[in-house]
Every structure is written in C-alpha cells, then in structure tokens.
Amino acid sequence: MARYGCMICGWIYDEDAGDEELGIAPGTVFEDLPDDFVCPLCGVDKEQFDLAD
C-alpha cells in the first residue's frame, strides 16, 4: 500500500487507512478512487497527487 500527497496543499491519502470522513474504506488503492475525487482541503483533482515518501 502507498501514500499519495496533494502537490498543492500537502494533504496525504494513505491507502492502508482510507478516509472514514470521506467514506473511503481502508485498503482502497488510489487508482480505485472515483474519477471525480478531489482533494478535501484544496479541491484539486487526482492528477495533482503524487507518491508521498
């Protein structure tokens, strides 16, 4: 599992944890997030995310 970070604001999506507040189950890989997924902090789309360290 990996972590992806928003290149604009730094918000991190952790595949292991998912995001309960957004209704994303633990273990959901980034590629499986809906096409219309946006960063919950700044609103940019998935294309603005990159692998985080």
N, CA, C and O atoms as a GROMACS GRO file, in nm:
protein
  212
    1MET      N    1   0.085  -0.118   0.000
    1MET     CA    2   0.000   0.000   0.000
    1MET      C    3   0.090   0.124   0.000
    1MET      O    4   0.203   0.121   0.048
    2ALA      N    5   0.037   0.230  -0.054
    2ALA     CA    6   0.116   0.352  -0.071
    2ALA      C    7   0.043   0.472  -0.011
    2ALA      O    8  -0.072   0.464   0.030
    3ARG      N    9   0.115   0.583  -0.009
    3ARG     CA   10   0.058   0.711   0.034
    3ARG      C   11   0.075   0.809  -0.082
    3ARG      O   12   0.179   0.812  -0.148
    4TYR      N   13  -0.028   0.889  -0.104
    4TYR     CA   14  -0.025   0.989  -0.210
    4TYR      C   15  -0.047   1.126  -0.149
    4TYR      O   16  -0.134   1.143  -0.064
    5GLY      N   17   0.032   1.224  -0.194
    5GLY     CA   18   0.022   1.358  -0.142
    5GLY      C   19  -0.026   1.456  -0.246
    5GLY      O   20   0.014   1.448  -0.363
    6CYS      N   21  -0.110   1.549  -0.205
    6CYS     CA   22  -0.153   1.658  -0.292
    6CYS      C   23  -0.034   1.751  -0.313
    6CYS      O   24   0.026   1.799  -0.217
    7MET      N   25   0.000   1.776  -0.439
    7MET     CA   26   0.114   1.861  -0.470
    7MET      C   27   0.085   2.009  -0.443
    7MET      O   28   0.177   2.090  -0.441
    8ILE      N   29  -0.041   2.044  -0.423
    8ILE     CA   30  -0.078   2.183  -0.399
    8ILE      C   31  -0.076   2.217  -0.250
    8ILE      O   32  -0.012   2.314  -0.209
    9CYS      N   33  -0.145   2.136  -0.169
    9CYS     CA   34  -0.159   2.172  -0.027
    9CYS      C   35  -0.092   2.074   0.070
    9CYS      O   36  -0.077   2.104   0.188
   10GLY      N   37  -0.050   1.955   0.019
   10GLY     CA   38   0.020   1.861   0.105
   10GLY      C   39  -0.068   1.758   0.175
   10GLY      O   40  -0.016   1.675   0.249
   11TRP      N   41  -0.200   1.760   0.153
   11TRP     CA   42  -0.287   1.660   0.214
   11TRP      C   43  -0.243   1.522   0.169
   11TRP      O   44  -0.209   1.503   0.052
   12ILE      N   45  -0.244   1.424   0.260
   12ILE     CA   46  -0.197   1.289   0.231
   12ILE      C   47  -0.314   1.191   0.231
   12ILE      O   48  -0.396   1.189   0.323
   13TYR      N   49  -0.320   1.108   0.126
   13TYR     CA   50  -0.413   0.995   0.123
   13TYR      C   51  -0.332   0.868   0.145
   13TYR      O   52  -0.240   0.839   0.069
   14ASP      N   53  -0.365   0.794   0.250
   14ASP     CA   54  -0.296   0.670   0.286
   14ASP      C   55  -0.387   0.553   0.249
   14ASP      O   56  -0.495   0.538   0.305
   15GLU      N   57  -0.341   0.471   0.153
   15GLU     CA   58  -0.423   0.358   0.108
   15GLU      C   59  -0.454   0.261   0.220
   15GLU      O   60  -0.564   0.206   0.224
   16ASP      N   61  -0.360   0.240   0.312
   16ASP     CA   62  -0.384   0.149   0.425
   16ASP      C   63  -0.501   0.196   0.511
   16ASP      O   64  -0.583   0.116   0.555
   17ALA      N   65  -0.508   0.326   0.535
   17ALA     CA   66  -0.607   0.382   0.627
   17ALA      C   67  -0.739   0.418   0.559
   17ALA      O   68  -0.843   0.420   0.624
   18GLY      N   69  -0.735   0.449   0.428
   18GLY     CA   70  -0.855   0.502   0.364
   18GLY      C   71  -0.887   0.638   0.425
   18GLY      O   72  -0.797   0.708   0.473
   19ASP      N   73  -1.013   0.675   0.422
   19ASP     CA   74  -1.055   0.801   0.486
   19ASP      C   75  -1.201   0.788   0.527
   19ASP      O   76  -1.291   0.803   0.445
   20GLU      N   77  -1.221   0.761   0.654
   20GLU     CA   78  -1.356   0.739   0.706
   20GLU      C   79  -1.447   0.859   0.681
   20GLU      O   80  -1.563   0.842   0.646
   21GLU      N   81  -1.394   0.980   0.700
   21GLU     CA   82  -1.475   1.100   0.681
   21GLU      C   83  -1.524   1.115   0.538
   21GLU      O   84  -1.631   1.170   0.513
   22LEU      N   85  -1.445   1.063   0.442
   22LEU     CA   86  -1.483   1.072   0.300
   22LEU      C   87  -1.555   0.946   0.252
   22LEU      O   88  -1.594   0.937   0.136
   23GLY      N   89  -1.572   0.849   0.342
   23GLY     CA   90  -1.640   0.725   0.307
   23GLY      C   91  -1.554   0.630   0.224
   23GLY      O   92  -1.606   0.549   0.148
   24ILE      N   93  -1.422   0.640   0.240
   24ILE     CA   94  -1.329   0.555   0.166
   24ILE      C   95  -1.277   0.448   0.261
   24ILE      O   96  -1.215   0.478   0.362
   25ALA      N   97  -1.303   0.322   0.226
   25ALA     CA   98  -1.266   0.209   0.312
   25ALA      C   99  -1.115   0.190   0.318
   25ALA      O  100  -1.045   0.215   0.220
   26PRO      N  101  -1.064   0.145   0.434
   26PRO     CA  102  -0.923   0.111   0.443
   26PRO      C  103  -0.887   0.009   0.336
   26PRO      O  104  -0.966  -0.080   0.305
   27GLY      N  105  -0.767   0.023   0.279
   27GLY     CA  106  -0.722  -0.069   0.176
   27GLY      C  107  -0.760  -0.028   0.034
   27GLY      O  108  -0.726  -0.098  -0.061
   28THR      N  109  -0.830   0.084   0.019
   28THR     CA  110  -0.868   0.133  -0.114
   28THR      C  111  -0.747   0.198  -0.180
   28THR      O  112  -0.694   0.297  -0.131
   29VAL      N  113  -0.704   0.139  -0.294
   29VAL     CA  114  -0.588   0.195  -0.364
   29VAL      C  115  -0.627   0.325  -0.434
   29VAL      O  116  -0.742   0.344  -0.473
   30PHE      N  117  -0.530   0.413  -0.448
   30PHE     CA  118  -0.554   0.546  -0.504
   30PHE      C  119  -0.620   0.537  -0.641
   30PHE      O  120  -0.711   0.614  -0.672
   31GLU      N  121  -0.574   0.444  -0.724
   31GLU     CA  122  -0.628   0.430  -0.859
   31GLU      C  123  -0.776   0.394  -0.859
   31GLU      O  124  -0.846   0.419  -0.957
   32ASP      N  125  -0.824   0.334  -0.750
   32ASP     CA  126  -0.965   0.295  -0.739
   32ASP      C  127  -1.056   0.405  -0.685
   32ASP      O  128  -1.177   0.388  -0.679
   33LEU      N  129  -0.998   0.519  -0.646
   33LEU     CA  130  -1.082   0.631  -0.604
   33LEU      C  131  -1.162   0.679  -0.726
   33LEU      O  132  -1.113   0.666  -0.838
   34PRO      N  133  -1.280   0.733  -0.706
   34PRO     CA  134  -1.362   0.778  -0.819
   34PRO      C  135  -1.288   0.880  -0.905
   34PRO      O  136  -1.205   0.956  -0.855
   35ASP      N  137  -1.319   0.882  -1.034
   35ASP     CA  138  -1.256   0.977  -1.126
   35ASP      C  139  -1.280   1.122  -1.084
   35ASP      O  140  -1.199   1.210  -1.114
   36ASP      N  141  -1.390   1.146  -1.015
   36ASP     CA  142  -1.422   1.283  -0.974
   36ASP      C  143  -1.371   1.316  -0.833
   36ASP      O  144  -1.409   1.417  -0.775
   37PHE      N  145  -1.283   1.230  -0.778
   37PHE     CA  146  -1.224   1.256  -0.647
   37PHE      C  147  -1.144   1.385  -0.652
   37PHE      O  148  -1.070   1.410  -0.747
   38VAL      N  149  -1.160   1.467  -0.549
   38VAL     CA  150  -1.082   1.590  -0.536
   38VAL      C  151  -1.022   1.596  -0.396
   38VAL      O  152  -1.074   1.535  -0.303
   39CYS      N  153  -0.914   1.669  -0.383
   39CYS     CA  154  -0.852   1.688  -0.252
   39CYS      C  155  -0.953   1.754  -0.159
   39CYS      O  156  -1.012   1.856  -0.194
   40PRO      N  157  -0.973   1.696  -0.040
   40PRO     CA  158  -1.071   1.754   0.051
   40PRO      C  159  -1.030   1.888   0.110
   40PRO      O  160  -1.114   1.959   0.165
   41LEU      N  161  -0.903   1.924   0.099
   41LEU     CA  162  -0.859   2.053   0.152
   41LEU      C  163  -0.861   2.164   0.048
   41LEU      O  164  -0.908   2.275   0.076
   42CYS      N  165  -0.810   2.135  -0.072
   42CYS     CA  166  -0.796   2.245  -0.169
   42CYS      C  167  -0.877   2.225  -0.297
   42CYS      O  168  -0.887   2.318  -0.378
   43GLY      N  169  -0.935   2.106  -0.317
   43GLY     CA  170  -1.027   2.085  -0.428
   43GLY      C  171  -0.966   2.048  -0.562
   43GLY      O  172  -1.038   2.043  -0.662
   44VAL      N  173  -0.834   2.022  -0.569
   44VAL     CA  174  -0.775   1.984  -0.697
   44VAL      C  175  -0.804   1.837  -0.726
   44VAL      O  176  -0.833   1.759  -0.636
   45ASP      N  177  -0.795   1.799  -0.854
   45ASP     CA  178  -0.828   1.662  -0.893
   45ASP      C  179  -0.711   1.566  -0.871
   45ASP      O  180  -0.602   1.606  -0.830
   46LYS      N  181  -0.736   1.437  -0.900
   46LYS     CA  182  -0.639   1.331  -0.876
   46LYS      C  183  -0.507   1.352  -0.949
   46LYS      O  184  -0.403   1.303  -0.903
   47GLU      N  185  -0.509   1.422  -1.060
   47GLU     CA  186  -0.387   1.444  -1.138
   47GLU      C  187  -0.285   1.528  -1.062
   47GLU      O  188  -0.168   1.533  -1.099
   48GLN      N  189  -0.329   1.596  -0.956
   48GLN     CA  190  -0.240   1.681  -0.877
   48GLN      C  191  -0.181   1.607  -0.757
   48GLN      O  192  -0.126   1.670  -0.666
   49PHE      N  193  -0.192   1.475  -0.755
   49PHE     CA  194  -0.137   1.391  -0.648
   49PHE      C  195  -0.018   1.315  -0.700
   49PHE      O  196  -0.011   1.280  -0.818
   50ASP      N  197   0.078   1.289  -0.610
   50ASP     CA  198   0.196   1.212  -0.644
   50ASP      C  199   0.230   1.122  -0.526
   50ASP      O  200   0.185   1.148  -0.415
   51LEU      N  201   0.308   1.018  -0.550
   51LEU     CA  202   0.350   0.931  -0.441
   51LEU      C  203   0.420   1.012  -0.333
   51LEU      O  204   0.505   1.096  -0.362
   52ALA      N  205   0.384   0.986  -0.209
   52ALA     CA  206   0.446   1.056  -0.096
   52ALA      C  207   0.553   0.964  -0.035
   52ALA      O  208   0.546   0.842  -0.048
   53ASP      N  209   0.648   1.023   0.029
   53ASP     CA  210   0.753   0.943   0.097
   53ASP      C  211   0.701   0.874   0.219
   53ASP      O  212   0.775   0.804   0.287
   0.00000   0.00000   0.00000
